Amino acid sequence: MKRISIGSWAYSIGPYADNPVPWSEVISRLSALGFDGVELGGFGVHPNPDNLPTREDRDRCKQELADAGLAFSALAADLWGQKLINTEDTTPYIEEFRKNLAFCVDMGIPGIRVDTVQGPDIFEEVDPETARKRVVTTWKQCTKEAADSGVYVTWEFEPGFAFNKPSEIIQIVDEVGDDNFGIQFDTCHAHMCAVEASRQPGEKETLPGGALELAQKLRGKINHIHLIDSDGTLHDDETSTHAPFGDGLLNFDELVPELNQCGIPHDWWTIDLCFWPDAWAVTERCKKAIDEINAKYG
């Protein structure tokens, strides 16, 4: 059976930005619902490198989580204030990554999520080849440093960020070429990139087999999984709509057996309800749905 976590950002940004669910309430509620862990959105009011600056602060937070019977599955690092593509000097990005990496080490968080930071319209400013080289070179450095610290790096591709075509996703993970680097496969993002070609600049690129075919092409290159449904739409015309299980189009009876063959080096599945308007209200329903999937395929 897989361990189940959920992204804490669902309760702190978007519809919850003005009234985030307090961290203590998040972990007590998740514990009561039978979750095994939480995937930490390291920004805002929830635990992050800036609001837990000392080792003592971080130790207290770790103990609070352990007391709730939970563990961290990964960290979604706040790197969005940095430039990755439209700058020749990515040192500030790397330094911010290092800050979050040290936080992972102190908190016992095994993996750190990255993305390309800037939207697909960045190619109006920087040509794709230059952009890709900057991303790959920077991520190689980050991945090496993370490996030295015992933390893996996972890239979440999605319509809202540059390099959202299937061939680009495969090319970048191959060019980084490090066992400590892989793809965070979010099922709704995979559908929107491989089927809907959402926000893809220039010629659109889809796969006949959709998200399933993309997972097959990425077999051996996926190191983190987000499970959530997709209704084929974008949220605010930017990123994929993270629809609760059963409210979308995805066939998890096809997807999950393939994802079980991807070679992922741990046993976490993470629910992602990012930007869902009543995420707190549907969390229990999503937990029951993923428990059914886990019973069949975990």
Number of C-alpha atoms within 10 A of each C-alpha: 12 17 17 23 26 26 23 27 26 26 26 23 20 15 16 18 15 9 11 18 19 12 17 13 10 16 23 16 16 22 18 11 13 16 20 20 26 24 24 23 23 23 19 15 16 20 20 22 21 13 14 16 12 12 12 11 14 21 15 13 17 19 13 15 20 14 13 18 17 22 23 23 26 28 27 22 23 19 22 14 11 18 17 25 26 16 12 11 13 17 14 14 19 19 14 16 23 15 14 22 27 16 24 26 15 16 23 18 22 19 25 24 21 22 22 24 19 19 17 19 14 16 19 9 10 14 12 17 10 13 21 21 15 19 21 18 13 19 26 19 12 21 23 18 19 24 15 10 14 16 23 26 30 27 22 23 24 29 26 25 20 26 28 27 26 23 15 16 20 16 15 19 21 15 15 20 15 16 15 21 27 26 26 23 25 23 27 28 31 27 29 27 30 27 19 20 20 26 23 20 17 7 7 13 18 20 18 10 13 18 27 24 17 23 24 16 14 21 18 17 25 22 24 30 23 21 24 27 28 24 19 19 19 19 13 9 12 15 20 28 24 29 23 23 23 15 12 17 14 21 13 19 11 11 17 21 14 15 23 13 13 20 14 19 11 12 14 23 22 23 27 28 28 24 23 21 14 13 21 15 10 14 20 17 13 23 21 14 15 22 19 12 16 16 10 12 15 17
